[in-house]
Amino acid sequence: MLRQARAAAPESAYAAAFHTAPLPMAVIDHEGRVLTANRALGSFLGTPPATLVGAPVAELGGLGLDGRTTAAYREVLHGRTDRMRCTRRLKHADGHALHAEIAVTSTAPGHQALLSVTDVSEQHELRERLRHLRMHDPVTKLPNRSLFFERLSSALEDSATGRTGICYLDLDGFKAVNDTLGHRVGDALLDAVAQRLTHCAEGAAARERTDAGGALAEGGGHLVARLGGDEFALLVEGSTGTQQLTALAQALLSALQQPFDLCGHRLTVSASVGVVERETAGTTPTELMQAADTTLYWAKADGKARWTLFDPERSAHLMTRQALSSTLRRAVDRGEFVVEYQPIVDFDDDVLRGVEALVRWQHPQFGRLGPDRFIGLAEENGAIVPLGRWVLAESCRRAKEWLGRRPEGGVYVSVNVAVRQVWDSDIVTDVAEVLEETGLPSGLLQLELTESAVMGSAGRPLQALHALSEMGVRIAIDDFGTGYSNLAYLSRLPVRTLKLDGSFVQGFRTARHSNPADETIVTALVQLAHKLGLSVTAECVEGPAQAERLRRIGCDAGQGWHYAKPMAAERISRLLA
């Protein structure tokens, strides 16, 4: 009897501790029914503990054990796992809300388990505060880049309209504020801009709900975020079309037009806005932000203080441009370029006197590209230097072959030279080496430079032109008449030929539609050029009427489709045979 009393004492102590514990608890069987519940659980659920006995825990709505946790809960009851935990926002019987961790722990596999409810509201609030600090900008208190991308991802997955839009905004000239007035004023300006953008976005969202008769969901608002520096973004999670976004962009620009009175300074700022609006299906956050960033760049390039809407065709052109630019140098090494030659014919006897070398790019993806598609890119990234050197060598090699077919006079080859070739390479040395390697007489090489590049030349470019001329190389000005047109300056340059721009020749197509002013200008240019000892070649000669009038005016040579289109070197060889 004594031993039985001693054994019963711990059990009664455990029972007393269980029933008086402040932590809500219950012992449940393998079917999930309550065997016993303590007073704390009864108080939590607002019912006497005895009434809970026999009730299925899963049906106690106050515990929030719904379908999302049922599977894990049953794994514990059947002894396949030892414990399950979940966090729920619950409501205490006294009315206050809390965040609670509900745990079910197996005490005897296949027989009993212990359910407990722990108030974790303080920990939850601390995590939320830390998350808020991590996800918000300390200067403007706006959502930062991380939270913006989180919301953007959610919007793309679940948009009420199946569409999403972004206004990507950058302040124009903000750096000058920081540099001249300091970062304190700069931060104050950023905070003031954030407030205006937020006010504008809230007003726009309210008007849209009103216009829609309340049909728009309250949750589908407009999120304003600071992405870094002076860049802000406004996300429309359920957009209704481009008109909504462009109207919003205009409202943002208007809101920023009013001066800011900050720290004793009156500041006026403007902004550039890139606008993107599209269907969410098939769109990723990265793609959408890349489009927004590209469009913001367009807005700045178009003059700033404006919004620009994303244009797929413009974007495709830009991507093509970037693809071409990135492969230009390797394309030279891979031999993807070819040179065609357009005849230059003497007006006096219609005899072929020269050819202009015109480079083409046989691109493996985009096909045959004319110089207008890549020469500008080559000048920008420096690829024009190796490309120009290759064109020079190839053209001189061909001209040497043609000299063998017409040894009495030969045919000169005219090669275009970019300004960057003069500055970034030793053009004089390059020409000398190519002439020596190919054996071409220097008098059969003509180098063409644009008028705007030659006029006003000084220092190294002018020295190079004189050195090339002293070697016997012809120097020609291309597209003459479209730039400075400073004929007096020509007397100081070693130029032998002017190539008259085709825009002057267009009015010569027919006698019926001729413009007397065109003929007067061309006549004056030719006469002045001849007095300076220069020859004149007319470009873009497309018909016999033009050729005849240019011959009558006194032009020395013509080039254009009237004589021949640009052709392969082999066809030039046949013309000379």
Buried (B, 14 or more C-beta within 10 A) or exposed (E): EEEEEEEEEEEEEEEEEBBEBEEBBBBBBBEBBBEBBBBBBBBBBEBEBEEBBEBEBBEBEBBBBEEEBEEBBBBBBEBEBEEBEBBBEBBBEEEEEBBBBBBBEBEEBEEBBBBBBBBBBEEBEEEEEEEEEEBBBEBBBBBBBBBBBEBBEEBBEEBBBEBBBBBBBBBBEBEEBBEEBEEEBBBBBBBBBBBBBBEBBEEBBEEBBEEEEEEBEEEBBBBBBBBEEBBBBBBBBBBBEBEBBBBBBBBBBEBBEEEBEBBEBEBEBEBBBBBBBBEBEEBEBEEBBEBBBBBBBBBBEEEBBBBBBBBEEBBEEBEBBEEBBEBBBEBBEEEBBBBBBBBBBBBEEEEBBBBBBBBBBBBEEEEEBEBEBBBEBBBEEBBBBBBBBBBBBBBBBBBBBBBEBEEEEBBBBBBBBBBBBBEBBEBBEBBBBBBEEBEBBBEBBBBBBBBEBBBEBEEEBBEBBBBBBEBEBBBBBBBBBBBEEEBEBBEEBBBBBBBBBBEBBEBBBEEEEBEEEBBEBBBEBBEBBEEEEBBBBBBBBBBEBBBEBBBEBBBBBBBBEBBBEBBEBEBBBEBBE
